[in-house]
Amino acid sequence: MLADNRLYIHRTFDLSRLGVQNVRSNPAVGSIIVKNNVILSEGYHKKFGEKHAEVNAFDNLHNSQLTENDKLKVTLYVSLEPCCIVGKTAACTELIKQNSVTNVVISSIDKTPKVDGNGVAILENAGIKTTTNIESVVGDQIAKTRNIFAIQQRPYITLKWAVSQDGFLSSIGKQTTLSNQFSKRLVHKWRSENDAILIGTNTALTDNPQLNTRHYFGPSPLRIVLDRTLRLPFSLKLFTDEYPVWIITEQPTNTIHPINDTVTYHNIRFDHALLKNLMDLLYKANVGTLLVEGGAQVLGSFIDENLCDEIRIIKSNHIIGQGVVAPKIQQKADETIQMDSDTVSFYYLS
């Protein structure tokens, strides 16, 4: 039976990933309903504020041609502990209790305050057998962005940079292309999976990036630029498209007239508490995930303050000779993949 549980839980993982681009800052969750080793229905959390995975699974079951007897005494598999609080939607534990479920199999516990094991307790008190921690290493990995957001009240932070074979981020003062076409497309996929992306003033001026997902399907993230003294010219690509941009500055924002309605200015002091105050601002704005693509100074600031949950490094086969030195990572990569001539390494810190 344990082998079957693992098989079905892995199916919930597959389903959960279908919602990654649209559910943040809620968790990506998948769910299936099984009886007599037959999957009767599937569902996943499709969009923030809308029906949860369990609700969609039951909706799909009720809309099928099954008899009432088929709907009795089923097992519900779910990648994350069912919620037990009323928010934008009703509590999933109540739905489960009302739908003749005899067993619930869960991969990961939801660390959201007021859930965190309480969902399991409610089901067990109702006489529903629950099994937890099935393939929880994978389940926790999928749920980690939500858990960081809920527990630490800040976005899940991923640092990303490309580095030359000889250890440089770029030549000094000029745009330097390191990643190959496959890695570039992968980076645009990562952007589609994050709520926001952040760079500093120098990167904006030197590279003039768009920071969107033009090479991959899916939503473009909120672009955030640290611009202490408002040096960025309105001719930059960031200011000439339809995607939103936040400018973080020390300058008084009440006298600034944005070039268009996609640009918003936020006043934060550039002192020792800059990143903390910025994370507070992002949390209040419900930004659940942040991808940092800045230069050496910005990346180093996040590393120095231990404000990073994951690091992704694309190592190119290009040789620069001299330039901006890339940050050094002491630990061994947790995962490495090859993208033609580029090596992509993943470091999981949370």
N, C-alpha and C positions, 0 to 999 in steps of 0.2 A: 504493500500500500504506500510506503514511503516513496518508492520509485515513481508511482503514479502521481503522488502529490508534487514531486519535483517537476515532472513533465507538465502538469497542468499549471503550476506556478510559473514556469518559464513561458507558457503561453500568455499569462497575464502580463509578464514583462514586455513581450512583443507588442501587446495591445497598448500598454502604457506609453510606449515610445511614440505612438501615433499622435499623441496629444502634446508632445513636448513644446512645440512652437506656440501653442495657443492658450495654455492653462496657467502660466506663471502669473502671480506668485503662488498659486495653488500647486499641489503636487500632481505629477503625472501618474495616473493610476489605471490599471487594467483589471478586469474581472470576468470570470466565466462561471456558468452554472452547469453542473455535471450531475447526471444520474446514471447509475449502472455502467460507468465508464464510457458514457456518451456525452459529449458536449452539447447541451441543449440551447445555449445562448451565450453571447459574448457582449461586452461593452467596455468602453473606456471614457475617461474624462476628456471631453472634446474641447471645451472652451471655459475660460475663467468666468465664474458666476453662473454657469449653467449646470445641468445635471451631472452628478458624479457617476463614476464607472458602474457602481452597483445598481443605480437607478436605470441606467441605459441597458444593463444586462437584463434586468427584470422587465423593462419595457419591451425589449426584443423577444423575450420569452412569452409575454402575454399577447404579443402580436402574431405569434406563430400559430400553427394549426394543431397544437398539442391538446390532448384531453386534460381535464382537470386532474385526473389521477397522475398524469405525467409531471404535473407541477408540484406534486407533494414529495416531501422527504428528499429534497435535493441537497447537494453540497455546493456551497459557494466558495470559489477561490478568488482571492483578491491580493494584489501585490502590496497593498498598504492597509494597515488597520482601519476598519470602517470608522467614519467620524461619528461622534456622539453629541455634537453641539449643533445648534441651529444658527446658521449664518445666512448666506445668500440662498442656501437651499436647506431642506429639512435634514434631520439627522439620519444617516444611513442605517444606524443600528435599529431604529424604529421600523424602517422598511423591511429589514431582514427578519425581525420578529413577526411581522405581519404576513410573511410569504412562505410559511411552511418549510423553512430551512432548518435542517437538523444538524448540519455540520458547516463550520466555516474554517477554511484553511488560509492562513495569512503568512506572507513573507516577512514584512518589516513593520515594526511598531512606529506609529505616527507620534513624533516628539512635540507636536503642537500642544501648548498648554491647554489643559482641560480635556485633552484626548489621552495621549501617552499611557496607554494601558487601560484607560477607563472604558473604551469601546469594547475591548475584550471582556472586561468584568461585567458590563451590561449584558452582553450576549450569554455569558456563562450563567449569570443569575436568572436568565430567562429559560434555562435548560438547553441551550444550544452548545453543542460541543465545539470547542475552538482548538485549533492547532496553530502554533506560531513558529516563527523563525525558520521557515522552510526556504532554503537557498537565500538566507538573509544577507549574505555578503553582496549578492547582486541587488537584492531588494533595497538594502541600505544605500547602495551606490545611486540607484535611481531616485530615492527619496531624499538624498543628502541636500539638494539645493533648498528644498522646502524646510528641512529640519534646521539648517543654518539660519535661514530667514526667521523662523519661528523662535528659535532658542536665543540667538545672538542679536536679533532685531537689526539685521543688516543684510545686504545682498550676499549671495554666494559669489565669491570673487575668483575669477580665473585670470591669471597673467599669461600673456602670449607674446612671444617674440621669435624672430628669425635671426639666425646667427651664421656667419660665414665659417668656412672650414678652419680658419685661423682665429676665430673667437671675437669677431667684431659685429656690432649691430649694423653699422653703416660707415661710409666714408664721412669725414667731418664736413658738415655744412651743405651736403647735397643729397638728393634722393638716391637711394641705393636699392636696386631690386635684387633680392636673394632667392626667394621662393620660386619654384617652378610652377607651371600652369596647374598641375594637379593639387599641389599644396595650397595654391591661391583659392581654388574652388573649395577645398576643405575648410579654409578659414572663413569663407562666406557662409558655409554651412554652420559653422560655430556661431557666427553673427546671428543667423536666423534663430538660434536656440537660446539667445540671451536677450534680456530686456533692454540692456544699455551697453554702450561701448565708450571707453574713455581714453583720451589722449591729452598730451600737454601742448603748450603753445608752440614749442620748437618743431614738434612733429607736424602740427597743422601747417606751419609756415614752410617747412622744408619739403614735405611730401605732398601737400595739398590733397589729402585723401578725401574720398567720398564716404567711406565707412558704412556702406549699404550692402545689400545682398544681390547685386546685379548679376553675379555669376552663379547664383543658386536660388531655387524657389523658396518662398517663405518670407515672413515679415522682416523689414529692416529694423534694427534696434534704435532706441533713442541715442543720439550722439551727444557726448558730454566733452567739453574742452575746458581745461584749466587755463585761463587767460587773466593773469593777475592785474595787468595794467591796460587791458583792452588794446592789444597790439594787432589783433587779427583784422585784416582788410575784408570788406564785404565782397570782394571779388573771388574769395575762396569758394571752391565747389560746395563746401558745407552749407553755404548761405544761398545757393542758387538752385536748390531742388526742393521737393515737397516734403522731405522728411524732417522731423523735429530735431532741434539742436538746443542744448542747454549750455550757456556760457557761465562758468564759475569765475567770479572776479571779486577783487577787493573794492572796486570803484562803486560809488553810489549808483544804485540801479534806477532810482526814481527820475534821473535826468537822461536816461538812455532811451533812444528811439530806435527800436529794432528795425532792420531792413524789411522784414516781412513777419507775418504772424506765426511762422514756424520757429522763430528764434525767441528764446526766453533767457533772461539774465537772472542769476542768483548771487547774492552778496554773501561771501564767506571770507573771513580773515585768513590769510595765508600764513598761519603760524603753526605751532606744534600740534594744534588740534584740527588742522584743516581736513585731514582725511576722516577723522572721527565725525566732525560736523557734516561733512559731505555724505557719509554713510547714514547718518541720522536723517538727512534730507531725502535720500533715496528710499529709505525704509518707509518714511511717511508718505512717499509718493507711490508706494507699493511696487517698487523696483526690486524684483526678487533675485536677479542674476546680473552680474556685471563682468564684462570682458574688458580687460585693460590691455591696450595695444600701444602704450606710450613708449617714449624713449628711455634711455638709461636712468635719467633722474626720476622720472615718474615711477618706473618699475622698481627702482631702488627704494623709493619712499614706501611703497606698499610692502616690500620685503622686509625693510627695517622695522616696520610697525606690526609685523606678523599679520598683515591684512591680506592673506591669500589662502585660498582653500585648494587651489589646483594651479599647476604651472604646465604650459604646453610650449615646447621649444621645437622649432623647425630648423634643422641643421642642413645648410646648403653645402654643395661641393665647391662654391666660389671661394677664391682667395682675394682678400682685400689688401693685405699688407700692413695697413695702418688705418686707424679710424676710432670710432666710439666703441669702447670695450663693453662686451655683453656682461650681464650679471653672471656670477658663478653659483652653481648649485652643487652642494656637497653630496647630497644623497643620490642613490642609484635610482634610475627611472623605474617606475612601476609598470610601465607598458611602453613598447616601442613598435612603430609601424614604418614601413618603407613606402614612400610615395615617389616612385621612379628614382631620381637622383637625390631626393631629399629624405632625411630621416626625421621622423616626428616622435618626440619623447613626451610622455605624460608623467607628471609627478603629483601624487595625491597626498595632500597635507592635512586634510580633515577627515 
